[in-house]
Amino acid sequence: MDHAESLSFLTRLGLRTDADERAIRRAYARELKQIDQEADPESFQTLREAYDTALQWARQRDDDTVQVSAPALDIVAPPAEDPIAEPSGGVDENELVDALFTQFHDHCRTLADGDTSSPHPWRQAIHYALNDPRLFSIAAREGFERRIAILLAGGWQPGHEALLPAATEMFGWSVDRRRLQRFGYPGFVLDTAIDEREIFDRQPDEVRYEQGRVIARLRDASLPDTHQLVADAPRINIVEARYPHWLAIVTSATNINRWREAVEALPLWRRKMASLGLRRASDDPRASSKFSALWTVIIGFMLIMRLASCGHDAVAPKASIPPPPLETAAEHIERGTKALGHGEYNNAINHFGRASQLDPQNASPHAWRAIAYAWNNQLDLAQTELDLSAELNGANALLFRARGVVANKRGLYADAIDAYTRSRQLEPEHPFTMMQRAVAYANHGDYDQAVAEADHLLKLDPNYGIGPYRLPLQVAVQRDRRDEAYKRAEAMLAALPDNSDAYASAARAYLNFGQRQDAIAVLTRGVVAAPDADLYLLRAQLKDRQDRRADLTSALALAPQSVQAINAMADLELDEGNASAAASLLSKALNDAKLDDELRAAVLVMRGIAYTRSGADTLARGDYEHARKLAVTATDLNNLCWRLVTRNTSLSTALSLCDAALQADPVYAAALDSRGLVLLRMGRYRDAINAYDAAIRKQTYAASLFGRGLAKRKLGDLTGGDADLRAARAKAPLVDRDFSEMGIKPD
């Protein structure tokens, strides 16, 4: 007898016991087609329960076949999406997507009845929809995304003000604009709307607040009082002129026209009084029955003006509203460079992209965008922008600077030096070029040249910033020149006494020479002279675990939304066995609508770890899968892998994340190091050594040497293993402590 007969959930789906997740999803989609959900809700509920049970059973069955050496929750990766547009079994994919989208749209209407100030509930709704088995192919997912794009581009409906940012984040529209190009005109509308929203957000706080208030008020069908109507009319004209596409999505175009018609219907005298904040006595029951002296003056003035207009046009001209400033490429380049300076690479990419749209013959936006892509570890896209810039102007200093940045990120340091040198020939003393060439020299091992370049930059521009001070300090540490490093550190602190990064860099220099207490002393000076959450965080990391809470509390007081501080405090709660407290802390962080994808993914992984520790495996799985979808770059993927492996949690998921990072960037040393640690924890020592070898060929991390040494010892190579451990300790005296805190010690 087939064992499936004893498993009723498989029988309900018409499946055998060897069915995998893809087969379960297909069977569910097939059976769902046979049910009228409204007429027969009980059958739908039975089918859904069978589907959920079958998935859990299949995952548990697969987990039981996986042998790993370290205890971990194995998160089963979602099945590969079927590239075939038409699924088997006669299921009409479009009908399934239509049915799901209808349910999603109905749910959005329900959400719109509540608070729409945060996009978080809409993000959750999209997340759940994307995990619905009816979207089991790439074509189905794209069809669902297309329907949302068309819905938004069709104009405002209640809740669209929250749905737009949620969809932009979940589908990555602001990061990869090519996704929107697939949708034709609706994609163009959304692409332009996203640009307009970013321009809106860049305004001064007071301007953004007033305009935002008017946009929100326009969603209310009732008209405001006359005074507010007239006062807000100029603001409506401005936002409509500057942000027409975004405005049409996030507020009511009908109400805009009603407001404008209501203002035009007012008598001129009424508009003038409203603009002065005055009312007729009959309009305000609290007003005096007699005219005040101010009323007398105003009415007298109006009569004089009326008489003066005799013989001319009887209708006073409307007050002219200055037109909004035109959007320019230069404006977007300036904003993009500022975003680069703050590490907001995706924001910078969007601004430079908009600049190139506004001025397509200008080579500069492409060169700047290449730098932003490179620093965001999207090197192929960076190369594309370099090629576009070169086609427009192949001999400009900015292009060579950008080539230097890309070459440096690729590890082609000689090429980077050559590109920066050519840039300096065109602009001999450009500070950025000098600083970047110094970095390239250091990466290439030309330490004397690197220090000379940095020192020369300081002579030319003593106020350049921390870079020319920090690089010679790092070179001294790299060359194991303790006295020179200490001298450079103190000189940097004397020159930059209010720079928190200077204290952090100096503390790390002391740490590299094993001077933990000196490092803590420097950080203590820093939190007094330049209080900063990062300084408290670093000092907490250097203290014993039982002494960290006070510094983490101070860090959160200075930066309540700091993901690093929240994660560190959650880590502390996990170490003390308070998994539920950690999950609660991380859930509050996820309510912040301003979190970008990278930070949200990091918090989701941490919360997944907390859920795993508390036994909530299903919730953990959901957080891991959501985080994976938000990770875009190799850096993002590696960071997620690192968080899991350092906490010895869900190692199969960690390995898949490292592999995805290396697929995006095969020579990414940090991801190779992370992969080595995963394999070490899994007991795959030979594979771990291979991963560490590859990492060390690119960059010699102390952690890679230490991990390789441990793996060698596990395989019986005590001599080679001990040699690696000694080399690691020479590079980082605290490396034993770092691995010990991860629960890893040499035998």
Secondary structure in CASP SS format (residue, H / E / C, confidence):
PFRMAT SS
TARGET T0000
AUTHOR 0000-0000-0000
METHOD secondary structure of the structure
MODEL  1
M C 1.00
D C 1.00
H H 1.00
A H 1.00
E H 1.00
S H 1.00
L C 1.00
S H 1.00
F H 1.00
L H 1.00
T H 1.00
R H 1.00
L H 1.00
G C 1.00
L C 1.00
R C 1.00
T C 1.00
D C 1.00
A C 1.00
D C 1.00
E H 1.00
R H 1.00
A H 1.00
I H 1.00
R H 1.00
R H 1.00
A H 1.00
Y H 1.00
A H 1.00
R H 1.00
E H 1.00
L H 1.00
K C 1.00
Q C 1.00
I C 1.00
D C 1.00
Q C 1.00
E C 1.00
A C 1.00
D C 1.00
P H 1.00
E H 1.00
S H 1.00
F H 1.00
Q H 1.00
T H 1.00
L H 1.00
R H 1.00
E H 1.00
A H 1.00
Y H 1.00
D H 1.00
T H 1.00
A H 1.00
L H 1.00
Q H 1.00
W H 1.00
A H 1.00
R H 1.00
Q H 1.00
R H 1.00
D H 1.00
D H 1.00
D H 1.00
T C 1.00
V C 1.00
Q C 1.00
V C 1.00
S C 1.00
A C 1.00
P C 1.00
A C 1.00
L C 1.00
D C 1.00
I C 1.00
V C 1.00
A C 1.00
P C 1.00
P C 1.00
A C 1.00
E C 1.00
D E 1.00
P C 1.00
I C 1.00
A C 1.00
E C 1.00
P C 1.00
S C 1.00
G C 1.00
G C 1.00
V C 1.00
D C 1.00
E H 1.00
N H 1.00
E H 1.00
L H 1.00
V H 1.00
D H 1.00
A H 1.00
L H 1.00
F H 1.00
T H 1.00
Q H 1.00
F H 1.00
H H 1.00
D H 1.00
H H 1.00
C H 1.00
R H 1.00
T H 1.00
L H 1.00
A H 1.00
D C 1.00
G C 1.00
D C 1.00
T C 1.00
S C 1.00
S C 1.00
P C 1.00
H H 1.00
P H 1.00
W H 1.00
R H 1.00
Q H 1.00
A H 1.00
I H 1.00
H H 1.00
Y H 1.00
A H 1.00
L H 1.00
N C 1.00
D C 1.00
P C 1.00
R C 1.00
L C 1.00
F C 1.00
S E 1.00
I H 1.00
A H 1.00
A H 1.00
R H 1.00
E H 1.00
G H 1.00
F H 1.00
E H 1.00
R H 1.00
R H 1.00
I H 1.00
A H 1.00
I H 1.00
L H 1.00
L H 1.00
A H 1.00
G C 1.00
G C 1.00
W C 1.00
Q C 1.00
P C 1.00
G C 1.00
H H 1.00
E H 1.00
A H 1.00
L H 1.00
L H 1.00
P H 1.00
A H 1.00
A H 1.00
T H 1.00
E H 1.00
M H 1.00
F H 1.00
G C 1.00
W C 1.00
S C 1.00
V C 1.00
D C 1.00
R C 1.00
R H 1.00
R H 1.00
L H 1.00
Q H 1.00
R C 1.00
F C 1.00
G H 1.00
Y H 1.00
P H 1.00
G H 1.00
F H 1.00
V H 1.00
L H 1.00
D H 1.00
T H 1.00
A H 1.00
I H 1.00
D H 1.00
E H 1.00
R H 1.00
E H 1.00
I H 1.00
F H 1.00
D H 1.00
R C 1.00
Q C 1.00
P C 1.00
D H 1.00
E H 1.00
V H 1.00
R H 1.00
Y H 1.00
E H 1.00
Q H 1.00
G H 1.00
R H 1.00
V H 1.00
I H 1.00
A H 1.00
R H 1.00
L C 1.00
R C 1.00
D C 1.00
A C 1.00
S C 1.00
L C 1.00
P C 1.00
D C 1.00
T H 1.00
H H 1.00
Q H 1.00
L H 1.00
V H 1.00
A H 1.00
D H 1.00
A H 1.00
P H 1.00
R H 1.00
I H 1.00
N H 1.00
I H 1.00
V H 1.00
E H 1.00
A H 1.00
R H 1.00
Y C 1.00
P H 1.00
H H 1.00
W H 1.00
L H 1.00
A H 1.00
I H 1.00
V H 1.00
T C 1.00
S C 1.00
A H 1.00
T H 1.00
N H 1.00
I H 1.00
N H 1.00
R H 1.00
W H 1.00
R H 1.00
E H 1.00
A H 1.00
V H 1.00
E H 1.00
A H 1.00
L C 1.00
P C 1.00
L H 1.00
W H 1.00
R H 1.00
R H 1.00
K H 1.00
M H 1.00
A H 1.00
S H 1.00
L C 1.00
G C 1.00
L C 1.00
R C 1.00
R C 1.00
A H 1.00
S H 1.00
D H 1.00
D C 1.00
P C 1.00
R C 1.00
A C 1.00
S C 1.00
S C 1.00
K C 1.00
F C 1.00
S C 1.00
A H 1.00
L H 1.00
W H 1.00
T H 1.00
V H 1.00
I H 1.00
I H 1.00
G H 1.00
F H 1.00
M H 1.00
L H 1.00
I H 1.00
M H 1.00
R H 1.00
L H 1.00
A H 1.00
S C 1.00
C C 1.00
G C 1.00
H C 1.00
D C 1.00
A C 1.00
V C 1.00
A C 1.00
P C 1.00
K C 1.00
A C 1.00
S C 1.00
I C 1.00
P C 1.00
P C 1.00
P C 1.00
P C 1.00
L C 1.00
E C 1.00
T C 1.00
A H 1.00
A H 1.00
E H 1.00
H H 1.00
I H 1.00
E H 1.00
R H 1.00
G H 1.00
T H 1.00
K H 1.00
A H 1.00
L H 1.00
G H 1.00
H C 1.00
G C 1.00
E C 1.00
Y H 1.00
N H 1.00
N H 1.00
A H 1.00
I H 1.00
N H 1.00
H H 1.00
F H 1.00
G H 1.00
R H 1.00
A H 1.00
S H 1.00
Q H 1.00
L H 1.00
D C 1.00
P C 1.00
Q C 1.00
N C 1.00
A C 1.00
S H 1.00
P H 1.00
H H 1.00
A H 1.00
W H 1.00
R H 1.00
A H 1.00
I H 1.00
A H 1.00
Y H 1.00
A H 1.00
W H 1.00
N C 1.00
N C 1.00
Q C 1.00
L H 1.00
D H 1.00
L H 1.00
A H 1.00
Q H 1.00
T H 1.00
E H 1.00
L H 1.00
D H 1.00
L H 1.00
S H 1.00
A H 1.00
E H 1.00
L H 1.00
N C 1.00
G C 1.00
A C 1.00
N C 1.00
A H 1.00
L H 1.00
L H 1.00
F H 1.00
R H 1.00
A H 1.00
R H 1.00
G H 1.00
V H 1.00
V H 1.00
A H 1.00
N H 1.00
K H 1.00
R C 1.00
G C 1.00
L C 1.00
Y H 1.00
A H 1.00
D H 1.00
A H 1.00
I H 1.00
D H 1.00
A H 1.00
Y H 1.00
T H 1.00
R H 1.00
S H 1.00
R H 1.00
Q H 1.00
L H 1.00
E C 1.00
P C 1.00
E C 1.00
H C 1.00
P H 1.00
F H 1.00
T H 1.00
M H 1.00
M H 1.00
Q H 1.00
R H 1.00
A H 1.00
V H 1.00
A H 1.00
Y H 1.00
A H 1.00
N H 1.00
H H 1.00
G C 1.00
D C 1.00
Y H 1.00
D H 1.00
Q H 1.00
A H 1.00
V H 1.00
A H 1.00
E H 1.00
A H 1.00
D H 1.00
H H 1.00
L H 1.00
L H 1.00
K H 1.00
L H 1.00
D C 1.00
P C 1.00
N C 1.00
Y C 1.00
G C 1.00
I C 1.00
G H 1.00
P H 1.00
Y H 1.00
R H 1.00
L H 1.00
P H 1.00
L H 1.00
Q H 1.00
V H 1.00
A H 1.00
V H 1.00
Q H 1.00
R C 1.00
D C 1.00
R C 1.00
R H 1.00
D H 1.00
E H 1.00
A H 1.00
Y H 1.00
K H 1.00
R H 1.00
A H 1.00
E H 1.00
A H 1.00
M H 1.00
L H 1.00
A H 1.00
A H 1.00
L C 1.00
P C 1.00
D C 1.00
N C 1.00
S H 1.00
D H 1.00
A H 1.00
Y H 1.00
A H 1.00
S H 1.00
A H 1.00
A H 1.00
R H 1.00
A H 1.00
Y H 1.00
L H 1.00
N H 1.00
F C 1.00
G C 1.00
Q C 1.00
R H 1.00
Q H 1.00
D H 1.00
A H 1.00
I H 1.00
A H 1.00
V H 1.00
L H 1.00
T H 1.00
R H 1.00
G H 1.00
V H 1.00
V H 1.00
A H 1.00
A C 1.00
P C 1.00
D C 1.00
A H 1.00
D H 1.00
L H 1.00
Y H 1.00
L H 1.00
L H 1.00
R H 1.00
A H 1.00
Q H 1.00
L H 1.00
K C 1.00
D C 1.00
R H 1.00
Q H 1.00
D H 1.00
R C 1.00
R H 1.00
A H 1.00
D H 1.00
L H 1.00
T H 1.00
S H 1.00
A H 1.00
L H 1.00
A H 1.00
L H 1.00
A C 1.00
P C 1.00
Q C 1.00
S C 1.00
V H 1.00
Q H 1.00
A H 1.00
I H 1.00
N H 1.00
A H 1.00
M H 1.00
A H 1.00
D H 1.00
L H 1.00
E H 1.00
L H 1.00
D H 1.00
E C 1.00
G C 1.00
N C 1.00
A H 1.00
S H 1.00
A H 1.00
A H 1.00
A H 1.00
S H 1.00
L H 1.00
L H 1.00
S H 1.00
K H 1.00
A H 1.00
L H 1.00
N C 1.00
D C 1.00
A C 1.00
K C 1.00
L C 1.00
D C 1.00
D H 1.00
E H 1.00
L H 1.00
R H 1.00
A H 1.00
A H 1.00
V H 1.00
L H 1.00
V H 1.00
M H 1.00
R H 1.00
G H 1.00
I H 1.00
A H 1.00
Y H 1.00
T H 1.00
R H 1.00
S C 1.00
G C 1.00
A C 1.00
D H 1.00
T H 1.00
L H 1.00
A H 1.00
R H 1.00
G H 1.00
D H 1.00
Y H 1.00
E H 1.00
H H 1.00
A H 1.00
R H 1.00
K H 1.00
L H 1.00
A C 1.00
V C 1.00
T C 1.00
A H 1.00
T H 1.00
D H 1.00
L H 1.00
N H 1.00
N H 1.00
L H 1.00
C H 1.00
W H 1.00
R H 1.00
L H 1.00
V H 1.00
T H 1.00
R C 1.00
N C 1.00
T C 1.00
S C 1.00
L H 1.00
S H 1.00
T H 1.00
A H 1.00
L H 1.00
S H 1.00
L H 1.00
C H 1.00
D H 1.00
A H 1.00
A H 1.00
L H 1.00
Q H 1.00
A H 1.00
D C 1.00
P C 1.00
V C 1.00
Y C 1.00
A H 1.00
A H 1.00
A H 1.00
L H 1.00
D H 1.00
S H 1.00
R H 1.00
G H 1.00
L H 1.00
V H 1.00
L H 1.00
L H 1.00
R H 1.00
M C 1.00
G C 1.00
R C 1.00
Y H 1.00
R H 1.00
D H 1.00
A H 1.00
I H 1.00
N H 1.00
A H 1.00
Y H 1.00
D H 1.00
A H 1.00
A H 1.00
I H 1.00
R H 1.00
K H 1.00
Q C 1.00
T C 1.00
Y C 1.00
A H 1.00
A H 1.00
S H 1.00
L H 1.00
F H 1.00
G H 1.00
R H 1.00
G H 1.00
L H 1.00
A H 1.00
K H 1.00
R H 1.00
K H 1.00
L C 1.00
G C 1.00
D C 1.00
L H 1.00
T H 1.00
G H 1.00
G H 1.00
D H 1.00
A H 1.00
D H 1.00
L H 1.00
R H 1.00
A H 1.00
A H 1.00
R H 1.00
A H 1.00
K H 1.00
A C 1.00
P C 1.00
L C 1.00
V H 1.00
D H 1.00
R H 1.00
D H 1.00
F H 1.00
S H 1.00
E H 1.00
M C 1.00
G C 1.00
I C 1.00
K C 1.00
P C 1.00
D C 1.00
END
